[in-house]
Amino acid sequence: MRSIVPEPAALQVIRTSTQLRSVTLVPEIRLHQASEPIGVWQRTEQAVGRTGLDPPFWAFAWAGGQALARYLLDHPEVVKGRYVIDIASGSGLVAVAAAWAGAAAVTAYDIDPLAAAAITVNADANGVPVLAVCADILDTDAAASPDIDVILVADAFYERNLAGRVMRFLERGYARGTDVLAGDFGRAYLPRDRLRALAAYDVPGLIGVEDTDVKHTIIWAPLSHGGQLAKGQGDGSGARGH
């Protein structure tokens, strides 16, 4: 497990493959974003000199991340003054939003070194402190740490094994009273029967990475919760973005 100081090669990939621009649903935040996935994937493999790399999830603002970031800025009390972790962080959008909303400290985890570099670069671009860590913590006891108040995750339910590991991690945190929020439009392995809706946003501008331009995306929390999210924030009506 290590925090990331972006290496020159990583910075070169990020800067040549993306443009720094506002996020559609969260224009307060700017990210280094690519216009389409194949080109940035090819350039990344060329830059590092090998094939078979993970897809460049870090180069896009996915629907769940946009919705969850919007929710945090609309409801800053969820994270203000609290210790937050963002897992499978990708670009760091959700982590940046948590820091922007006033979290006491934010740590963003991703297994891709380029993602961790992008998180650091994106946090710097927005003038907020986020600690980017390149590590897989899903099978650890990190979720049960008393130092963590809030666990955030978005767009992580697209593959069966990963979704199961993510949900078990979230449930370990939930069991000790940690607040948990997930952003997802309903990917194949989202465990809807173990979650409740807090808010909904229509996230536009996704045609380059999804099958439709607009995704109706939900902010989810566990069905019952002992943390502060249970206090008046679970009727499912929430906020609706357009």
Residue frames relative to the residue before (quaternion, step in Angstrom):
aa qw qx qy qz dx dy dz
M 1.0000 0.0000 0.0000 0.0000 0.00 0.00 0.00
R 0.1449 0.8061 -0.5582 0.1323 3.57 -0.70 1.02
S 0.4388 -0.6541 0.5427 0.2917 3.51 -1.15 0.69
I 0.4058 -0.7559 0.4827 0.1757 3.53 -1.15 0.67
V 0.0595 -0.6928 0.7168 0.0515 3.48 -1.13 0.93
P 0.4151 -0.7536 0.4329 0.2690 3.61 -0.30 1.17
E 0.3661 -0.7144 0.5577 0.2112 3.55 -0.95 0.96
P 0.6674 -0.5186 0.3398 0.4126 3.60 -1.14 0.50
A 0.6398 0.5277 -0.3415 0.4423 3.62 0.97 -0.78
A 0.6541 0.5025 -0.3134 0.4706 3.59 0.99 -0.83
L 0.6403 0.5205 -0.3219 0.4642 3.57 0.95 -0.83
Q 0.6341 0.5360 -0.3250 0.4528 3.57 1.02 -0.81
V 0.6469 0.5098 -0.3193 0.4686 3.59 0.95 -0.87
I 0.6738 0.5039 -0.3008 0.4490 3.57 0.84 -0.97
R 0.7248 0.4622 -0.2578 0.4412 3.57 0.82 -0.98
T 0.7127 0.4384 -0.2726 0.4749 3.60 1.02 -0.68
S 0.7167 0.4569 -0.2473 0.4653 3.60 1.18 -0.47
T 0.7796 0.2906 -0.1270 0.5401 3.58 1.21 -0.37
Q 0.2586 -0.7038 0.6265 0.2128 3.49 -1.44 0.06
L 0.4252 -0.6781 0.5360 0.2685 3.55 -1.08 0.75
R 0.2459 0.7713 -0.5508 0.2033 3.56 -0.48 1.20
S 0.6548 -0.5341 0.3738 0.3824 3.54 -1.28 0.44
V 0.4518 -0.6561 0.5393 0.2732 3.53 -1.22 0.64
T 0.5902 -0.6454 0.3468 0.3389 3.58 -0.79 1.05
L 0.7804 0.3299 -0.1812 0.4993 3.59 0.68 -1.05
V 0.7547 0.2714 -0.1482 0.5786 3.58 1.25 -0.38
P 0.0480 -0.8625 0.5027 0.0324 3.61 0.55 1.10
E 0.5116 0.6333 -0.4218 0.3991 3.58 1.24 -0.17
I 0.7390 0.3756 -0.1838 0.5282 3.55 1.19 -0.63
R 0.1755 -0.7625 0.6148 0.0989 3.54 -1.07 0.85
L 0.0765 -0.7888 0.6095 0.0194 3.54 -1.07 0.84
H 0.4678 -0.5886 0.5622 0.3445 3.51 -1.32 0.33
Q 0.0458 0.8331 -0.5399 0.1110 3.58 -0.31 1.31
A 0.3362 -0.7112 0.5828 0.2035 3.53 -1.16 0.73
S 0.5061 -0.6628 0.4632 0.3000 3.57 -1.20 0.49
E 0.7936 -0.0159 0.0168 0.6080 3.59 1.17 -0.55
P 0.5706 -0.6837 0.3487 0.2921 3.60 -1.02 0.77
I 0.6483 0.5689 -0.3550 0.3606 3.62 0.88 -0.84
G 0.6696 0.5162 -0.3066 0.4372 3.57 0.88 -0.93
V 0.6843 0.4676 -0.2998 0.4725 3.58 0.86 -0.89
W 0.6033 0.5492 -0.3509 0.4597 3.59 1.09 -0.66
Q 0.6777 0.4861 -0.2919 0.4682 3.59 0.89 -0.92
R 0.6623 0.5025 -0.3106 0.4608 3.59 0.92 -0.86
T 0.6255 0.5335 -0.3376 0.4584 3.58 1.06 -0.73
E 0.6748 0.4849 -0.3032 0.4665 3.59 0.90 -0.88
Q 0.6303 0.5219 -0.3332 0.4683 3.57 1.05 -0.71
A 0.6712 0.5230 -0.3021 0.4298 3.57 0.94 -0.89
V 0.7541 0.3677 -0.2137 0.5005 3.60 0.98 -0.80
G 0.4724 -0.7328 0.3997 0.2829 3.56 1.30 -0.07
R 0.7363 0.3165 -0.2650 0.5361 3.59 1.08 0.61
T 0.3963 -0.7073 0.5396 0.2270 3.53 -1.29 0.48
G 0.6893 0.5013 -0.3407 0.3968 3.54 -1.32 0.06
L 0.3658 0.7362 -0.4954 0.2806 3.57 1.17 0.41
D 0.6200 -0.5177 0.4253 0.4082 3.54 -1.28 0.35
P 0.5870 -0.5530 0.4360 0.3995 3.62 -1.12 0.52
P 0.5082 -0.6777 0.4428 0.2939 3.60 -1.07 0.70
F 0.0623 -0.8335 0.5490 0.0052 3.57 0.55 1.19
W 0.6096 0.5990 -0.3308 0.4002 3.57 1.16 -0.67
A 0.6713 0.5414 -0.2925 0.4132 3.61 1.18 -0.46
F 0.7328 0.3845 -0.2133 0.5193 3.59 1.26 0.05
A 0.3537 -0.6835 0.5945 0.2328 3.52 -1.27 0.56
W 0.1885 -0.8282 0.5223 0.0761 3.57 0.00 1.32
A 0.7020 -0.5163 0.2970 0.3904 3.55 -1.23 0.57
G 0.6842 0.4927 -0.3012 0.4453 3.59 0.82 -0.94
G 0.6525 0.5140 -0.3086 0.4634 3.54 1.02 -0.79
Q 0.6447 0.5123 -0.3264 0.4641 3.57 0.98 -0.80
A 0.6746 0.4967 -0.3015 0.4552 3.57 0.90 -0.91
L 0.6813 0.4798 -0.2999 0.4645 3.58 0.89 -0.87
A 0.6174 0.5301 -0.3415 0.4703 3.59 1.04 -0.71
R 0.6452 0.5144 -0.3129 0.4704 3.58 0.97 -0.87
Y 0.6412 0.5304 -0.3200 0.4529 3.57 0.97 -0.87
L 0.6672 0.5036 -0.3106 0.4526 3.60 0.91 -0.86
L 0.6709 0.4712 -0.3071 0.4833 3.59 0.99 -0.74
D 0.6584 0.4905 -0.3055 0.4823 3.59 1.12 -0.61
H 0.7806 0.1992 -0.0884 0.5859 3.59 1.18 -0.62
P 0.0408 -0.8606 0.5068 0.0287 3.62 0.62 1.06
E 0.5487 0.6323 -0.3990 0.3741 3.59 1.16 -0.46
V 0.5397 0.6321 -0.3982 0.3881 3.59 1.19 -0.43
V 0.8169 0.2137 -0.0876 0.5285 3.59 0.99 -0.80
K 0.4789 0.7072 -0.4400 0.2775 3.62 1.14 -0.37
G 0.8476 0.1048 -0.1211 0.5058 3.54 -0.82 1.10
R 0.6261 0.5540 -0.3207 0.4452 3.58 1.27 0.16
Y 0.4726 -0.6592 0.5135 0.2800 3.55 -1.31 0.41
V 0.0948 -0.8448 0.5226 -0.0656 3.51 -0.49 1.34
I 0.0590 -0.7488 0.6534 0.0945 3.55 -1.19 0.61
D 0.1895 -0.7412 0.6372 0.0936 3.54 -1.22 0.73
I 0.1430 -0.8144 0.5591 0.0601 3.59 -0.57 1.12
A 0.7981 0.1412 -0.1866 0.5553 3.55 -1.15 0.76
S 0.0847 0.9006 -0.4231 0.0529 3.50 1.10 0.90
G 0.2591 -0.7992 0.5128 0.1767 3.63 1.10 -0.50
S 0.8391 -0.0496 0.0820 0.5354 3.56 -0.57 -1.18
G 0.4796 -0.6611 0.4415 0.3716 3.56 1.23 -0.47
L 0.3152 0.7877 -0.4878 0.2054 3.59 1.26 0.13
V 0.6970 0.4627 -0.2859 0.4673 3.59 0.79 -0.98
A 0.6394 0.5244 -0.3225 0.4606 3.58 0.98 -0.80
V 0.6415 0.5134 -0.3184 0.4727 3.58 0.98 -0.85
A 0.6510 0.5149 -0.3167 0.4591 3.58 0.96 -0.85
A 0.6366 0.5238 -0.3298 0.4599 3.59 0.99 -0.78
A 0.6570 0.4913 -0.3070 0.4823 3.57 0.97 -0.83
W 0.6288 0.5417 -0.3161 0.4597 3.56 1.02 -0.88
A 0.7052 0.4754 -0.2519 0.4619 3.58 1.03 -0.85
G 0.6580 -0.5795 0.2863 0.3863 3.57 1.26 0.14
A 0.2817 0.7621 -0.5351 0.2316 3.61 1.15 0.43
A 0.5449 -0.6240 0.4505 0.3328 3.56 -1.09 0.72
A 0.7680 -0.1228 0.0976 0.6209 3.57 1.09 -0.77
V 0.1146 -0.7850 0.6076 0.0392 3.55 -1.09 0.78
T 0.0574 -0.7614 0.6453 0.0231 3.54 -0.97 0.97
A 0.1478 -0.7947 0.5872 0.0430 3.55 -0.83 1.06
Y 0.1505 -0.8086 0.5673 0.0416 3.55 -0.77 1.10
D 0.1592 0.7454 -0.6418 0.0840 3.53 -1.14 0.77
I 0.4647 -0.7017 0.4670 0.2711 3.57 -1.09 0.68
D 0.6287 0.5291 -0.3258 0.4675 3.60 1.27 -0.30
P 0.4288 -0.7162 0.4783 0.2727 3.63 -0.61 1.03
L 0.6314 0.5207 -0.3427 0.4613 3.59 1.06 -0.65
A 0.6133 0.5271 -0.3501 0.4727 3.58 1.06 -0.66
A 0.6571 0.5066 -0.3211 0.4567 3.57 0.88 -0.87
A 0.6327 0.5108 -0.3281 0.4808 3.58 1.06 -0.73
A 0.6565 0.5130 -0.3101 0.4580 3.58 0.96 -0.87
I 0.6041 0.5515 -0.3554 0.4523 3.59 1.03 -0.74
T 0.6687 0.4973 -0.2998 0.4645 3.58 0.88 -0.93
V 0.6680 0.4995 -0.2983 0.4640 3.57 0.91 -0.93
N 0.6837 0.4862 -0.2904 0.4602 3.58 0.92 -0.86
A 0.6204 0.5215 -0.3459 0.4728 3.58 1.03 -0.70
D 0.6466 0.5152 -0.3142 0.4666 3.58 0.97 -0.86
A 0.6464 0.5367 -0.3207 0.4373 3.59 0.98 -0.84
N 0.7381 0.3824 -0.2128 0.5136 3.57 1.19 -0.57
G 0.4688 -0.7284 0.4055 0.2920 3.56 1.30 0.15
V 0.5779 0.5601 -0.3937 0.4442 3.59 1.08 0.70
P 0.4550 -0.6950 0.4838 0.2754 3.60 -1.11 0.62
V 0.1220 0.7483 -0.6437 0.1044 3.56 -0.80 1.08
L 0.2789 -0.7388 0.5896 0.1693 3.56 -0.88 0.96
A 0.1699 -0.7871 0.5884 0.0737 3.58 -0.60 1.15
V 0.0469 -0.8011 0.5962 -0.0228 3.56 -0.80 1.06
C 0.2674 -0.7496 0.5877 0.1458 3.56 -0.84 1.01
A 0.4134 0.6840 -0.4905 0.3473 3.56 -0.15 1.31
D 0.3186 -0.6822 0.6195 0.2219 3.51 -1.33 0.46
I 0.0268 -0.8369 0.5460 -0.0280 3.58 -0.31 1.24
L 0.3969 0.7763 -0.4434 0.2081 3.60 1.24 -0.05
D 0.7483 0.3693 -0.2191 0.5056 3.60 1.05 -0.63
T 0.5385 0.6081 -0.4015 0.4231 3.58 1.25 0.36
D 0.5714 -0.5816 0.4547 0.3584 3.55 -1.35 -0.04
A 0.2984 0.7936 -0.4925 0.1965 3.58 1.24 0.26
A 0.6241 0.5685 -0.3481 0.4076 3.60 1.01 -0.75
A 0.7030 0.4601 -0.2589 0.4766 3.56 1.13 -0.62
S 0.4021 0.7294 -0.4728 0.2876 3.59 1.23 0.11
P 0.4472 -0.6916 0.4930 0.2806 3.61 -0.91 0.85
D 0.5919 0.5855 -0.3628 0.4186 3.59 1.26 -0.21
I 0.6703 0.4780 -0.2898 0.4881 3.61 1.25 -0.19
D 0.2144 -0.7928 0.5623 0.0965 3.56 -0.82 1.05
V 0.8078 0.1071 -0.0037 0.5797 3.58 1.03 -0.83
I 0.1264 -0.7539 0.6399 0.0785 3.56 -1.06 0.85
L 0.1027 -0.7942 0.5987 0.0120 3.55 -0.88 1.04
V 0.1056 0.7706 -0.6260 0.0557 3.56 -1.14 0.66
A 0.0175 -0.7916 0.6107 -0.0036 3.56 -1.11 0.69
D 0.8699 0.1267 -0.0888 0.4683 3.54 -1.22 0.70
A 0.4911 0.6857 -0.4098 0.3475 3.58 1.05 0.72
F 0.6150 0.5768 -0.3385 0.4179 3.61 1.23 0.19
Y 0.3899 0.7562 -0.4400 0.2875 3.57 1.13 0.68
E 0.7608 0.2468 -0.1500 0.5812 3.61 1.22 -0.22
R 0.5914 -0.6550 0.3337 0.3316 3.57 -0.81 1.06
N 0.7087 0.4613 -0.2823 0.4530 3.57 0.70 -1.04
L 0.6555 0.5070 -0.3118 0.4648 3.57 0.92 -0.90
A 0.6547 0.5244 -0.3200 0.4404 3.58 0.89 -0.91
G 0.6528 0.5147 -0.3156 0.4575 3.57 0.97 -0.81
R 0.6642 0.4969 -0.3017 0.4700 3.57 0.93 -0.87
V 0.6371 0.5215 -0.3278 0.4634 3.57 0.98 -0.83
M 0.6892 0.4837 -0.3030 0.4464 3.59 0.80 -0.96
R 0.6359 0.5130 -0.3405 0.4654 3.60 0.97 -0.71
F 0.6251 0.5263 -0.3344 0.4694 3.58 1.04 -0.75
L 0.6622 0.5004 -0.3052 0.4668 3.58 0.89 -0.91
E 0.6759 0.5000 -0.3008 0.4501 3.59 0.93 -0.84
R 0.6030 0.5315 -0.3691 0.4666 3.60 1.09 -0.55
G 0.6542 0.4892 -0.3124 0.4848 3.57 1.00 -0.74
Y 0.6330 0.5456 -0.3172 0.4484 3.55 0.97 -0.90
A 0.6467 0.5607 -0.3199 0.4063 3.57 0.97 -0.90
R 0.7419 0.3603 -0.2354 0.5142 3.59 1.10 -0.53
G 0.6753 -0.5495 0.2808 0.4040 3.59 1.23 0.39
T 0.4260 0.6851 -0.4776 0.3480 3.57 1.24 0.24
D 0.4205 -0.6780 0.5364 0.2755 3.58 -1.03 0.75
V 0.1289 -0.7962 0.5910 0.0113 3.53 -0.99 0.94
L 0.0176 0.7760 -0.6300 0.0259 3.56 -0.98 0.92
A 0.0489 -0.7851 0.6173 0.0089 3.55 -1.02 0.86
G 0.2005 -0.7618 0.6047 0.1172 3.55 -1.07 0.80
D 0.2644 0.7601 -0.5525 0.2170 3.59 -0.65 1.07
F 0.3723 -0.7432 0.5095 0.2224 3.59 -0.99 0.80
G 0.6804 -0.4847 0.2895 0.4672 3.58 1.26 0.10
R 0.1187 0.8105 -0.5600 0.1240 3.56 0.86 0.93
A 0.7686 -0.4551 0.2083 0.3984 3.51 -1.28 0.51
Y 0.8074 0.2934 -0.1335 0.4942 3.59 0.91 -0.82
L 0.3217 0.7245 -0.5317 0.2981 3.57 1.13 0.59
P 0.3042 -0.7761 0.5209 0.1840 3.66 -0.64 1.04
R 0.1688 -0.8435 0.5041 0.0774 3.57 0.41 1.25
D 0.6557 0.5445 -0.3240 0.4106 3.58 1.03 -0.74
R 0.7083 0.4088 -0.2600 0.5135 3.60 1.27 -0.16
L 0.6952 0.4383 -0.2470 0.5134 3.57 1.30 0.16
R 0.1915 -0.7464 0.6210 0.1431 3.53 -1.31 0.33
A 0.4728 -0.6916 0.4785 0.2630 3.56 -1.10 0.71
L 0.2179 -0.7700 0.5888 0.1140 3.54 -1.02 0.89
A 0.7996 -0.0651 0.1064 0.5874 3.58 0.99 -0.82
A 0.1877 -0.7716 0.5964 0.1170 3.55 -1.27 0.36
Y 0.0548 -0.7799 0.6234 0.0042 3.55 -1.08 0.82
D 0.2978 -0.7031 0.6110 0.2087 3.54 -1.12 0.69
V 0.1531 -0.8204 0.5498 0.0354 3.55 -0.37 1.30
P 0.1810 -0.8236 0.5305 0.0862 3.63 -0.49 1.14
G 0.7531 0.4632 -0.2774 0.3761 3.52 -1.39 -0.04
L 0.4925 0.7050 -0.3881 0.3312 3.59 1.15 0.55
I 0.3662 0.7879 -0.4568 0.1907 3.58 1.25 -0.02
G 0.6371 0.5485 -0.3385 0.4227 3.62 1.08 -0.52
V 0.7986 0.2785 -0.1301 0.5175 3.60 1.16 -0.49
E 0.7489 0.2992 -0.1953 0.5582 3.60 1.24 -0.23
D 0.6376 -0.5625 0.3738 0.3706 3.57 -1.30 0.14
T 0.7571 0.1862 -0.1567 0.6062 3.59 1.29 -0.16
D 0.5976 -0.5996 0.4002 0.3509 3.56 -1.18 0.53
V 0.7792 0.2292 -0.1138 0.5722 3.59 1.08 -0.72
K 0.0902 -0.7858 0.6108 0.0371 3.55 -0.95 0.94
H 0.3351 -0.7117 0.5866 0.1926 3.54 -0.86 1.06
T 0.0375 -0.8592 0.5037 -0.0817 3.54 -0.20 1.33
I 0.2703 -0.7994 0.5297 0.0859 3.52 -0.89 1.06
I 0.2881 -0.6767 0.6445 0.2092 3.52 -1.28 0.59
W 0.1341 -0.8247 0.5494 0.0015 3.54 -0.62 1.23
A 0.0391 -0.7431 0.6660 0.0525 3.52 -1.35 0.52
P 0.6578 -0.4900 0.3639 0.4412 3.62 -1.16 0.27
L 0.6690 -0.5405 0.3396 0.3808 3.55 -1.17 0.60
S 0.7725 0.0124 -0.0159 0.6347 3.57 1.05 -0.74
H 0.0484 -0.8229 0.5635 -0.0550 3.52 -0.99 0.79
G 0.3375 -0.7611 0.5248 0.1770 3.53 -0.96 0.88
G 0.5774 0.6087 -0.3730 0.3961 3.57 1.26 -0.18
Q 0.7507 -0.4200 0.2559 0.4410 3.55 -1.29 -0.06
L 0.5406 0.6240 -0.4146 0.3827 3.63 1.15 -0.35
A 0.6275 0.5570 -0.3421 0.4231 3.60 1.15 -0.54
K 0.6335 0.5659 -0.3216 0.4183 3.55 1.21 -0.39
G 0.8628 -0.1489 0.0388 0.4816 3.52 0.10 1.34
Q 0.6833 0.4809 -0.2939 0.4641 3.61 1.21 0.20
G 0.6552 0.5612 -0.3286 0.3845 3.61 0.81 0.64
D 0.4069 0.7459 -0.4669 0.2451 3.59 1.07 0.43
G 0.5336 -0.6680 0.3828 0.3500 3.58 1.30 -0.01
S 0.5579 0.6077 -0.4111 0.3880 3.59 1.19 -0.19
G 0.0031 -0.8767 0.4810 0.0065 3.53 0.99 -0.91
A 0.6007 -0.5027 0.4542 0.4246 3.49 -1.29 -0.63
R 0.2008 -0.7737 0.5877 0.1255 3.54 -1.10 0.58
G 0.2224 -0.7812 0.5720 0.1143 3.54 -0.71 1.11
H 0.1543 -0.7840 0.5943 0.0920 3.58 -1.17 0.50
